[in-house]
Amino acid sequence: MSENITEASILRTKFFDYNNITLKLFIEVAESADYMRLIMFGHGSIDECFEQWEKIIQENSKVNGNAEYRSYYDNLNHYNKLLADFLVIRVDLTESFFVIDNEIIDRLASKGYKINLTSYTDYVKSLNASLNKSNNIVTKIEMRYKAIVKAGEQSKGSNKQVTFEVLMANLTTALGFTVDDSLTLSRYNEYNKIIKRKNVESRNNKHKSYGSRV
């Protein structure tokens, strides 16, 4: 039994998440796109690592109220759905040229592609018409892809000069004490909230002070 427990513990994979990933590792992964570094122990696929990275980014954006990522994530989801639909539709249409399958025809109909079974000629014509119609999905896929690329370029442009050292230096200055390099991303965000509140309070106090002198 102890052997099974040991084997299970070896096979189990644990990833860094929003609450325990360090700010330093978060920035390094963002810059390198080496998502395999999100594995704390065990073995994970690149798809699993990327999915975990998306969760971290999504949680980080939610905490920071970042609408840009929500737009990016929405475009990414639509892109993946459109691409998946397009591939299924094209495979079904291609197969339909070789065999008449009622299940496939029903599936195409549910996607808005009506196949005419009146005669063989009408059948082939409707397949060709459906192929042309499916090209509209390609246009939508390209639009979503361009939006995703544009969002990525804007993100890189706005963050290209932000390094871990710069962030830590700014944080230490704002807080008035030295912050350890093992600072987690979640703790960094909490510190930023404290700093923002202090800045707001400071501005309000200045306005009150100015108003009392007028």
Protein Blocks (a to p, Z undefined) as FASTA:
>chain_A
ZZmmmmmmmmpccdddfklpcfklmmmmmmnopaklmpmgdcddfklmmmmmmmmmmmmm
mmnopaklmmmmmmmmmmmmmmmmmmmmmmmmmmmmmoccfklmmmmmmnopacdfkbmm
lmmmmmmmmmmmmmmmmmmmmmmmmmmmmmmmmmmmmmmmpcfklmmmmmmmmnopacdf
klcfklmmmmmmmmmmmmmmmmmmmmmmmmmmZZ
